[in-house]
């Protein structure tokens, strides 16, 4: 079972641990390499941005396994970013299931016209995951750090 819970300040050491892992750092590296930077960048509430920890439930209890966020964009769109921090959950379908649940939660709460994300065109594992969750490529463009962004969209409503 998977569920989302809001990110709290006590999650910052765990976020730092995940952000230092090579499988995360390869695609998500904003320079958050100290606890102080993580607290500054993730610990403060921002208007229009919601942050969550993905939690996996097992017979032995619950375990945080990933980070998810969404942010409001113009025209009724919502952008999402996420990563699985627990390496044991990679390549096991957890990401696809979590993305589907996250999209369902966002649609239920906000009814956006579209939900978008922007992986690197080289991040084939993430792109496959997003395609399985119903996202479709619509554009490749320069991203925020001048790297290419493989823009994908999930359209809410008739296609």
DALIN-V224256 format. One record per backbone hydrogen bond with DSSP energy under -0.5 kcal/mol. CO is the residue of the C=O (numbers start at 1). NH is the residue of the N-H. Records with the same first field share a line. If there is no record, write none. Layout:
# DALIN-V224256
CO=NH ; NH
This chain:
# DALIN-V224256
1=57
3=55
5=53
8=11
9=12
11=15
12=16
13=17
14=18
15=19
16=20
18=21
21=24 ; 25
22=26
24=27 ; 28
31=33
34=38
35=39
36=40
37=41
38=42 ; 43
39=43
46=49
48=72
49=46
50=70
51=7
52=68
53=5 ; 55
54=65 ; 66
55=3
56=63
58=61
61=58
63=56
65=85 ; 86
66=54
67=83
68=52
69=81
70=50
71=79
73=76
74=77
76=113 ; 114
77=73
78=116
79=71
81=69
83=67 ; 85
85=87
86=89
87=90
89=92 ; 94
93=97
94=98
95=99
96=100
97=101
98=102
99=103
100=104
101=105
102=106
103=107
104=108
105=109
106=110 ; 111
107=111
113=156
114=78
115=154
116=80
117=152
119=150
120=123
122=124
123=127
124=128
125=129
126=130
127=131
128=132
129=133
130=135
131=134
136=153
139=151
141=149
143=146
147=143
149=141 ; 151
150=119
151=138 ; 139
152=117
153=136 ; 155
154=115 ; 156
155=157
